[in-house]
Amino acid sequence: MTIDDGTAVHYTAVTLGTPVYGSDEVEVGKVTQVLDNYAEHIFDGLVIDLGSGDPRFVDAPEVARTAERGVTLTISSAEVAELPPPEDGPPTFAPAPKGFLSKLRGPWRKQ
């Protein structure tokens, strides 16, 4: 089975609720936050909900791909269960709500 995650996107375009898959292509959770170091323009990682309201921190090197309909990790679904909860740390931003990017794709109109 191959994940149909769409076109690759910049990490800042990942939307709230985007499915997250382990390297074994098993869905492990949904994106709840994207962690970014604004001063250095560096992706720090993600916070994902494993489905039970149980947040986990995914460090940037463990993110293999960010795409329109999915995020794929470099670690397996079994390894995701061992990830730590998020800590207070770098600035975060909430992913764009679903459908937000499609609103930006149309022609710009003065209203």
C-alpha positions as CSV (number, residue, x, y, z in Angstrom):
1,M,0.0,0.0,0.0
2,T,1.2,3.5,-0.8
3,I,-0.1,6.6,1.0
4,D,-1.9,9.0,-1.3
5,D,-0.8,12.2,0.5
6,G,-0.8,14.6,-2.5
7,T,1.8,17.1,-3.4
8,A,4.7,17.9,-1.0
9,V,4.2,21.2,0.8
10,H,6.3,23.4,3.1
11,Y,5.8,22.6,6.7
12,T,4.1,25.9,7.3
13,A,1.3,24.8,5.0
14,V,0.5,21.7,7.0
15,T,-3.2,22.0,8.1
16,L,-4.8,21.2,11.5
17,G,-5.9,17.6,11.6
18,T,-3.6,16.4,8.8
19,P,-3.1,12.6,9.2
20,V,0.4,11.5,10.3
21,Y,1.8,8.1,9.2
22,G,4.7,6.1,10.5
23,S,7.4,4.8,8.1
24,D,5.4,1.6,7.9
25,E,2.5,3.6,6.4
26,V,0.2,3.1,9.5
27,E,-1.7,6.2,10.5
28,V,-0.6,7.2,14.0
29,G,-2.3,10.4,14.7
30,K,-3.2,13.9,13.6
31,V,-1.2,17.2,13.5
32,T,-2.2,19.6,16.3
33,Q,0.8,22.0,16.2
34,V,3.8,22.9,14.1
35,L,6.9,24.0,16.0
36,D,9.0,26.6,14.4
37,N,12.1,28.6,15.4
38,Y,11.1,31.9,13.8
39,A,14.4,33.6,14.5
40,E,16.3,31.1,12.5
41,H,13.5,30.0,10.1
42,I,14.0,26.4,11.2
43,F,11.4,23.6,11.5
44,D,11.6,22.2,15.0
45,G,8.9,19.5,14.8
46,L,5.3,18.6,15.3
47,V,2.9,17.9,18.1
48,I,0.5,15.1,17.2
49,D,-2.6,13.7,18.9
50,L,-2.5,9.9,18.9
51,G,-6.3,9.8,19.0
52,S,-6.8,9.4,22.7
53,G,-6.0,13.1,23.5
54,D,-2.5,11.9,24.1
55,P,-0.1,14.5,22.5
56,R,3.4,13.5,21.4
57,F,6.3,15.6,20.2
58,V,7.8,14.6,16.8
59,D,11.3,16.1,16.3
60,A,12.0,17.5,12.9
61,P,14.5,14.8,11.9
62,E,11.8,12.3,12.4
63,V,9.6,14.0,9.8
64,A,10.3,12.5,6.3
65,R,7.7,14.4,4.3
66,T,5.0,17.0,4.7
67,A,2.3,16.9,2.0
68,E,-1.2,18.2,1.3
69,R,-3.0,15.2,2.8
70,G,-0.5,13.6,5.1
71,V,2.8,13.8,7.0
72,T,5.1,10.8,6.8
73,L,7.6,10.1,9.6
74,T,11.0,8.3,9.4
75,I,10.0,6.2,12.4
76,S,7.6,3.3,12.6
77,S,4.2,3.4,14.2
78,A,5.5,1.3,17.1
79,E,8.3,3.9,17.7
80,V,5.7,6.8,17.7
81,A,4.1,5.3,20.8
82,E,7.4,5.8,22.6
83,L,7.7,9.5,21.7
84,P,7.7,12.0,24.6
85,P,4.9,14.5,25.3
86,P,5.6,18.0,24.2
87,E,7.4,20.4,26.5
88,D,7.3,24.2,26.8
89,G,9.8,25.4,24.3
90,P,10.1,27.0,20.9
91,P,7.4,29.2,19.5
92,T,4.5,27.4,17.9
93,F,1.8,28.2,15.4
94,A,-1.4,26.4,14.8
95,P,-1.7,24.9,11.4
96,A,-4.0,26.6,8.9
97,P,-7.6,25.3,9.1
98,K,-8.6,22.9,6.4
99,G,-9.6,24.7,3.3
100,F,-7.6,27.8,4.1
101,L,-5.1,27.3,1.3
102,S,-7.7,26.8,-1.3
103,K,-9.1,30.2,-0.5
104,L,-5.7,31.7,-1.4
105,R,-5.5,30.0,-4.7
106,G,-8.2,32.0,-6.4
107,P,-7.8,35.3,-8.2
108,W,-7.3,38.3,-5.9
109,R,-10.3,40.6,-5.9
110,K,-10.7,44.0,-4.4
111,Q,-13.9,43.9,-2.3
